[in-house]
Amino acid sequence: MRSHVEISFLQTEVARLEKLARRRGRALALTGGAVIALGITVAFGAGDVRHQLRSCRAKLVESRQALSALARGPHDDNVAPTTARLPIRETGLRFGVAL
């Protein structure tokens, strides 16, 4: 039969290990929650960034085409700049200035 001291020591050790396990469990839960929240934020943010990049690329292509048409000058009347076919609101031009 085990002595009272050994049982007391084991009970103390079990209580300490349970406390440590709870603390680590809380830390893991907080870390896991933060990682999940960050992952969701990054996923939604990446979609928004992709949309903005596509929009910027489209405007860049449009601007290059318009500048190429302007660089060709008035002697080439057969080719109109692409921005001439679009309303001002869609091209991002206001008062003759690109936004």
SEFILUM-786727 format. One line per field, with one value per atom (N, C-alpha, C): residue number from 1; x, y, z. Coordinates in Angstrom, 1 decimal, decimal comma. Each point is the difference from the previous one (the first is absolute). Layout:
<pts>
pos: (NUM; ...)
x: (X; ...)
y: (Y; ...)
z: (Z; ...)
</pts>
This chain:
<pts>
pos: (1; 1; 1; 2; 2; 2; 3; 3; 3; 4; 4; 4; 5; 5; 5; 6; 6; 6; 7; 7; 7; 8; 8; 8; 9; 9; 9; 10; 10; 10; 11; 11; 11; 12; 12; 12; 13; 13; 13; 14; 14; 14; 15; 15; 15; 16; 16; 16; 17; 17; 17; 18; 18; 18; 19; 19; 19; 20; 20; 20; 21; 21; 21; 22; 22; 22; 23; 23; 23; 24; 24; 24; 25; 25; 25; 26; 26; 26; 27; 27; 27; 28; 28; 28; 29; 29; 29; 30; 30; 30; 31; 31; 31; 32; 32; 32; 33; 33; 33; 34; 34; 34; 35; 35; 35; 36; 36; 36; 37; 37; 37; 38; 38; 38; 39; 39; 39; 40; 40; 40; 41; 41; 41; 42; 42; 42; 43; 43; 43; 44; 44; 44; 45; 45; 45; 46; 46; 46; 47; 47; 47; 48; 48; 48; 49; 49; 49; 50; 50; 50; 51; 51; 51; 52; 52; 52; 53; 53; 53; 54; 54; 54; 55; 55; 55; 56; 56; 56; 57; 57; 57; 58; 58; 58; 59; 59; 59; 60; 60; 60; 61; 61; 61; 62; 62; 62; 63; 63; 63; 64; 64; 64; 65; 65; 65; 66; 66; 66; 67; 67; 67; 68; 68; 68; 69; 69; 69; 70; 70; 70; 71; 71; 71; 72; 72; 72; 73; 73; 73; 74; 74; 74; 75; 75; 75; 76; 76; 76; 77; 77; 77; 78; 78; 78; 79; 79; 79; 80; 80; 80; 81; 81; 81; 82; 82; 82; 83; 83; 83; 84; 84; 84; 85; 85; 85; 86; 86; 86; 87; 87; 87; 88; 88; 88; 89; 89; 89; 90; 90; 90; 91; 91; 91; 92; 92; 92; 93; 93; 93; 94; 94; 94; 95; 95; 95; 96; 96; 96; 97; 97; 97; 98; 98; 98; 99; 99; 99)
x: (0,8; -0,8; 0,9; -0,4; 0,7; -0,1; 1,0; -0,1; -0,8; -0,4; -0,8; 0,8; 1,3; 0,9; 0,0; 0,2; 0,0; -1,3; -1,1; -1,3; -0,2; 0,4; -0,1; 0,9; 1,2; 0,9; -0,6; -0,6; -0,6; -1,2; -0,8; -1,2; 0,5; 1,0; 0,6; 0,5; 0,7; 0,6; -1,1; -1,1; -1,1; -0,7; -0,2; -0,6; 0,9; 1,3; 0,9; -0,1; 0,0; 0,0; -1,3; -1,1; -1,3; -0,1; 0,6; 0,0; 0,9; 1,1; 0,9; -0,8; -0,7; -0,7; -1,1; -0,7; -1,1; 0,7; 1,1; 0,6; 0,5; 0,6; 0,4; -1,1; -1,1; -1,2; -0,6; 0,0; -0,5; 0,9; 1,3; 0,9; -0,1; -0,2; -0,2; -1,3; -1,0; -1,3; 0,1; 0,7; 0,1; 0,9; 1,1; 0,8; -0,7; -0,7; -0,8; -1,1; -0,6; -1,1; 0,6; 1,2; 0,7; 0,4; 0,5; 0,5; -1,2; -1,1; -1,2; -0,5; -0,1; -0,5; 1,0; 1,3; 0,9; -0,1; -0,2; -0,2; -1,2; -1,1; -1,3; 0,2; 0,7; 0,3; 0,8; 1,1; 0,9; -0,8; -0,8; -0,8; -0,9; -0,7; -0,9; 0,8; 1,1; 0,9; 0,6; 0,4; 0,7; -1,0; -1,3; -1,0; -0,1; 0,0; -0,2; 1,3; 1,1; 1,3; 0,0; -0,4; -0,1; -0,9; -1,2; -0,9; 0,6; 0,7; 0,6; 1,1; 0,8; 1,0; -0,5; -1,1; -0,6; -0,5; -0,6; -0,5; 1,1; 1,1; 1,1; 0,7; 0,1; 0,5; -0,8; -1,4; -0,9; 0,2; 0,1; 0,2; 1,3; 1,1; 1,3; 0,0; -0,6; -0,1; -0,8; -1,0; -0,9; 0,9; 0,7; 0,8; 1,1; 0,7; 1,0; -0,6; -1,2; -0,6; -0,3; -0,5; -0,4; 1,3; 1,1; 1,2; 0,6; -0,1; 0,6; -0,8; -1,3; -0,8; 0,3; 0,2; 0,4; 1,4; 0,9; 1,4; 0,0; -1,0; 0,0; -0,4; -0,7; -0,3; -1,2; -0,3; -1,3; 0,1; 1,1; 0,1; -0,5; -0,3; -0,5; -1,4; -1,0; -1,4; -0,8; 0,6; -0,8; -0,1; 1,0; 0,0; -0,3; -1,1; -0,4; 0,5; 0,4; 0,4; -1,2; 0,4; -1,1; -0,8; 0,6; -0,7; -1,1; 0,2; -0,9; -1,4; 0,1; -1,3; -0,7; 0,6; -0,6; -0,4; -1,0; -0,4; 1,1; 0,1; 1,0; 0,0; -1,1; -0,1; 0,7; -0,1; 0,6; 1,5; 0,5; 1,5; 0,7; -0,6; 0,6; 0,6; -0,4; 0,4; -1,0; 0,6; -0,9; 0,8; -0,7; 0,6; 1,3; 0,0; 1,2; 1,2; -0,2; 1,1; -0,2; 0,9; -0,1; 0,0; -0,9; 0,0; 0,8)
y: (-1,2; 1,2; 1,2; 1,0; 1,2; 0,9; 0,7; 0,9; 1,2; 0,7; 1,2; 1,1; 0,0; 1,0; -0,2; -1,2; -0,3; 0,3; -0,3; 0,4; 1,5; 0,7; 1,4; 0,6; -0,5; 0,5; -0,3; -1,2; -0,3; 0,9; 0,3; 0,9; 1,4; 0,4; 1,4; 0,0; -1,1; 0,0; -0,1; -0,7; -0,1; 1,4; 0,7; 1,3; 1,0; -0,1; 0,9; -0,3; -1,3; -0,3; 0,4; -0,2; 0,4; 1,5; 0,8; 1,5; 0,3; -0,6; 0,2; -0,3; -1,1; -0,4; 1,0; 0,5; 1,0; 1,3; 0,4; 1,2; -0,1; -1,2; -0,2; -0,1; -0,6; -0,1; 1,3; 0,9; 1,4; 0,7; -0,1; 0,6; -0,5; -1,3; -0,6; 0,5; 0,1; 0,4; 1,5; 0,8; 1,4; 0,1; -0,7; 0,0; -0,5; -1,1; -0,6; 1,0; 0,6; 1,0; 1,2; 0,4; 1,1; -0,4; -1,2; -0,5; -0,1; -0,5; -0,1; 1,3; 1,0; 1,3; 0,7; -0,2; 0,6; -0,6; -1,4; -0,7; 0,5; 0,2; 0,5; 1,4; 0,9; 1,3; 0,1; -0,8; -0,1; -0,5; -1,0; -0,5; 1,0; 0,8; 1,0; 1,2; 0,3; 1,1; -0,3; -1,3; -0,4; 0,2; -0,3; 0,1; 1,5; 0,9; 1,4; 0,5; -0,4; 0,4; -0,5; -1,2; -0,5; 0,8; 0,4; 0,8; 1,4; 0,6; 1,3; -0,1; -1,1; -0,1; -0,2; -0,8; -0,1; 1,3; 0,8; 1,3; 0,9; 0,0; 0,9; -0,5; -1,3; -0,5; 0,5; -0,1; 0,4; 1,5; 0,8; 1,4; 0,3; -0,7; 0,2; -0,4; -1,1; -0,3; 1,1; 0,4; 1,1; 1,2; 0,4; 1,2; -0,1; -1,2; -0,2; 0,1; -0,5; 0,0; 1,5; 0,7; 1,4; 0,8; -0,2; 0,7; -0,3; -1,3; -0,4; 0,7; 0,1; 0,7; 1,5; 0,6; 1,4; 0,2; -1,0; 0,2; -0,1; -0,8; -0,1; 1,3; 0,8; 1,4; 0,1; 1,2; 0,3; -0,5; -0,3; -0,5; -1,4; -0,7; -1,4; 0,0; 0,6; 0,1; -1,3; -1,0; -1,3; -0,7; 0,3; -0,7; 1,0; -0,2; 0,8; -0,6; 0,8; -0,5; -0,8; -1,0; -0,8; 0,8; 1,0; 0,8; 0,9; 0,2; 0,9; -0,7; -1,4; -0,7; -0,3; 0,4; -0,3; 1,3; 0,0; 1,2; 0,3; 1,3; 0,5; -0,8; -0,3; -0,6; -1,4; -0,7; -1,4; 0,1; 1,0; 0,1; 0,5; 0,6; 0,6; 1,4; 0,6; 1,3; 1,1; 1,0; 1,1; 1,3; 0,9; 1,3; -0,2; -1,1; -0,2; -0,6; -0,4; -0,5; -1,4; -0,9; -1,4; -0,2; -0,7; -0,3; -1,2)
z: (0,0; 0,0; 0,0; -0,8; -0,1; 1,2; 0,3; 1,1; -0,3; 1,0; -0,1; -0,7; 0,2; -0,6; -1,5; -0,5; -1,4; -0,7; 0,7; -0,6; -0,1; 1,0; 0,0; -1,1; -0,1; -1,1; -1,3; -0,3; -1,2; -0,3; 1,0; -0,2; -0,4; 0,7; -0,3; -1,4; -0,4; -1,4; -1,0; 0,2; -0,9; -0,1; 1,1; -0,1; -0,7; 0,1; -0,7; -1,5; -0,4; -1,4; -0,6; 0,7; -0,5; -0,2; 0,9; -0,1; -1,2; -0,2; -1,2; -1,3; 0,0; -1,2; -0,3; 1,0; -0,2; -0,6; 0,6; -0,5; -1,5; -0,3; -1,3; -1,0; 0,5; -0,8; -0,4; 1,0; -0,2; -1,0; 0,2; -0,9; -1,4; -0,2; -1,3; -0,6; 0,8; -0,5; -0,5; 0,7; -0,4; -1,2; -0,1; -1,1; -1,3; 0,2; -1,1; -0,5; 0,9; -0,4; -0,7; 0,4; -0,6; -1,4; -0,2; -1,3; -0,9; 0,5; -0,9; -0,4; 1,0; -0,4; -1,0; 0,2; -0,9; -1,4; -0,1; -1,2; -0,8; 0,8; -0,7; -0,5; 0,8; -0,4; -1,3; 0,0; -1,1; -1,3; 0,2; -1,1; -0,6; 0,8; -0,5; -0,6; 0,7; -0,5; -1,3; -0,2; -1,2; -1,2; 0,2; -1,0; -0,4; 1,0; -0,3; -0,7; 0,4; -0,7; -1,4; -0,3; -1,3; -0,9; 0,6; -0,8; -0,3; 1,0; -0,2; -1,1; 0,0; -0,9; -1,4; -0,2; -1,3; -0,5; 0,9; -0,4; -0,4; 0,7; -0,3; -1,4; -0,2; -1,2; -1,2; 0,1; -1,0; -0,3; 1,0; -0,2; -0,6; 0,4; -0,6; -1,5; -0,4; -1,4; -0,7; 0,5; -0,6; -0,2; 1,0; 0,0; -1,1; 0,0; -1,1; -1,4; -0,2; -1,3; -0,3; 0,9; -0,2; -0,3; 0,8; -0,3; -1,3; -0,4; -1,3; -1,1; 0,2; -1,1; 0,0; 1,1; 0,1; -0,6; 0,2; -0,5; -1,5; -0,5; -1,5; -0,6; 0,8; -0,5; -0,8; -0,4; -0,7; -1,5; -0,5; -1,4; -0,2; 1,1; -0,1; 0,5; -0,7; 0,4; 0,0; -0,6; -0,1; 1,4; 0,9; 1,3; 1,0; 0,7; 1,1; 1,3; 1,0; 1,3; 0,6; 0,8; 0,6; 1,0; 0,6; 1,0; -0,7; -1,3; -0,7; -0,1; 0,0; -0,1; 1,3; 1,1; 1,3; 0,7; 0,8; 0,7; 1,0; 0,3; 0,9; 1,4; 0,5; 1,3; 0,0; -1,1; 0,0; -0,2; -0,6; -0,2; 1,2; 0,9; 1,1; -0,3; -1,1; -0,3; 0,5; 0,6; 0,4; -0,3; -0,6; -0,4; -0,8; -0,8; -0,8; 0,7; 1,3; 0,8; 0,3; -0,2; 0,4; 1,5; 0,6; 1,4; 0,4)
</pts>
